[in-house]
Each structure stands twice: as structure tokens, then as C-alpha cells.
Amino acid sequence: MNFDGSKISQGAARDFILHNWEGRFIQAATFYLGAVSGLVAEATIMRNGIKAAIQACFTNSHIEGDSKILVQAVQGHIQAPWDIQILIKDIYTYIQLCNNVYITHIFREGNYTAD
């Protein structure tokens, strides 16, 4: 799964793309969130993307996003900022339903499918 959130003056948007191990498209979604921070948008889309992957019966997942703060918070390398702590707990809840989940930070240029 690739995910990305963005903040613009009118609000925040988010999207995720699910694809199989061969790179074939499975599902995508995009949403307008209104007046939230970019980090909240990123965390919300990560949570919803993981949930969608589980609903599509994927229990082995590789998740890539360009929000280094979010990825480090989910990996436990830094303390999650207060405004995404509940979303991080939701992400952990969904991850526990999976067999294997790899979450990695990639640069924006590598996240072009979700960007």
C-alpha cells in the first residue's frame, strides 16, 4: 500500500492505493478531510488503507509513505505527536490483525502512485 496526505489552504486531502505483490492495482480511495493538519491527514489515510487491506483479505502487507514522522511514530522510534496518538492506536489495532506488516518511509519521488 502507498499512502499520502496533503494540506492545502482549503483543507486536507488523503488517498491510498492498494496493489498486489506484482504491482497490479487492487483498490484506491481518496477523501477530503476539511481543516486538519497534514500529519492528521497522513495518519488517517494510513489507518484507513490498512483497514481496507484487511477487508480485502491481505494479512501480509508492505506499507510505504512519505511522512517520516508518521512512519517513525508507528515504528516506535519516536513518540507520536499528541494530535495523532488516537490514530496511531487504531493503526496498531489493525496491524495486530495481520500476519506480517512492513512499514517503510520512502521519499516523495518514490511515492508517486499515491502523490
C-alpha positions as CSV (number, residue, x, y, z in Angstrom):
1,M,0.0,0.0,0.0
2,N,1.1,3.5,-0.8
3,F,-0.5,6.4,1.1
4,D,-0.2,10.2,1.1
5,G,-2.0,13.1,2.7
6,S,-1.7,16.7,1.8
7,K,-2.6,20.0,3.3
8,I,-3.8,23.0,1.2
9,S,-5.4,26.3,2.2
10,Q,-8.9,24.9,1.8
11,G,-8.3,21.8,4.0
12,A,-6.6,18.4,3.7
13,A,-7.0,15.5,1.3
14,R,-5.8,12.0,1.5
15,D,-5.5,8.9,-0.6
16,F,-4.2,5.4,-0.6
17,I,-3.5,2.8,-3.3
18,L,-3.5,-1.0,-2.7
19,H,-1.7,-3.2,-5.1
20,N,-0.6,-6.8,-5.0
21,W,3.0,-8.1,-4.9
22,E,3.2,-7.9,-8.7
23,G,2.2,-4.2,-8.6
24,R,-1.3,-4.9,-10.0
25,F,-4.0,-2.4,-8.9
26,I,-6.4,-3.7,-6.3
27,Q,-8.2,-0.6,-4.8
28,A,-7.8,3.1,-4.3
29,A,-9.6,5.8,-2.3
30,T,-9.3,9.5,-1.8
31,F,-11.1,11.7,0.7
32,Y,-11.4,15.4,1.6
33,L,-10.9,15.9,5.4
34,G,-11.5,19.6,5.9
35,A,-9.5,21.6,8.3
36,V,-6.9,19.1,9.7
37,S,-3.2,19.2,9.7
38,G,-1.1,17.3,7.1
39,L,0.1,14.9,9.7
40,V,-3.5,14.0,10.8
41,A,-4.4,13.5,7.1
42,E,-1.4,11.2,6.6
43,A,-2.2,9.2,9.8
44,T,-5.9,8.9,8.8
45,I,-5.2,7.6,5.4
46,M,-2.6,5.1,6.7
47,R,-5.2,3.8,9.2
48,N,-7.9,3.6,6.5
49,G,-5.6,2.0,4.0
50,I,-4.6,-0.8,6.5
51,K,-8.3,-1.3,7.3
52,A,-9.1,-1.6,3.5
53,A,-6.2,-4.1,3.0
54,I,-7.5,-6.3,5.9
55,Q,-11.0,-6.1,4.4
56,A,-9.5,-7.2,1.1
57,C,-8.0,-10.3,2.9
58,F,-4.4,-9.0,2.8
59,T,-2.7,-10.0,6.0
60,N,0.9,-9.7,4.7
61,S,1.5,-6.0,3.8
62,H,4.2,-3.6,2.9
63,I,3.1,-0.1,3.6
64,E,5.0,2.9,2.1
65,G,4.5,6.6,2.8
66,D,6.5,9.8,2.6
67,S,5.6,11.1,6.1
68,K,8.8,10.3,8.0
69,I,7.3,11.5,11.4
70,L,4.3,9.2,11.0
71,V,6.4,6.2,9.9
72,Q,8.8,6.7,12.8
73,A,5.9,7.1,15.3
74,V,4.3,3.8,14.1
75,Q,7.6,2.0,14.2
76,G,8.1,3.2,17.8
77,H,11.2,5.2,17.1
78,I,9.7,8.5,18.3
79,Q,6.8,9.4,20.5
80,A,3.7,10.1,18.4
81,P,2.7,13.8,18.4
82,W,-0.4,14.3,20.5
83,D,-2.7,15.1,17.6
84,I,-2.2,11.6,16.0
85,Q,-2.0,9.4,19.1
86,I,-5.5,8.0,18.8
87,L,-4.9,7.3,15.1
88,I,-1.7,5.5,16.0
89,K,-3.6,3.3,18.4
90,D,-6.1,2.5,15.7
91,I,-3.2,1.6,13.3
92,Y,-1.7,-0.7,16.0
93,T,-5.1,-2.4,16.4
94,Y,-5.4,-3.1,12.7
95,I,-1.7,-4.2,12.4
96,Q,-2.4,-6.8,15.1
97,L,-4.9,-8.5,12.8
98,C,-2.2,-9.1,10.2
99,N,0.5,-11.7,10.0
100,N,3.3,-9.5,8.7
101,V,3.3,-5.8,8.2
102,Y,6.4,-3.8,7.0
103,I,6.1,0.0,7.2
104,T,8.7,2.0,5.5
105,H,9.4,5.6,4.8
106,I,10.0,6.5,1.1
107,F,10.8,9.8,-0.4
108,R,8.1,11.7,-2.2
109,E,9.5,10.9,-5.6
110,G,9.2,7.2,-4.8
111,N,5.6,7.6,-3.6
112,Y,4.4,8.9,-7.0
113,T,1.5,6.5,-7.2
114,A,-0.2,8.0,-4.1
115,D,1.2,11.5,-4.5
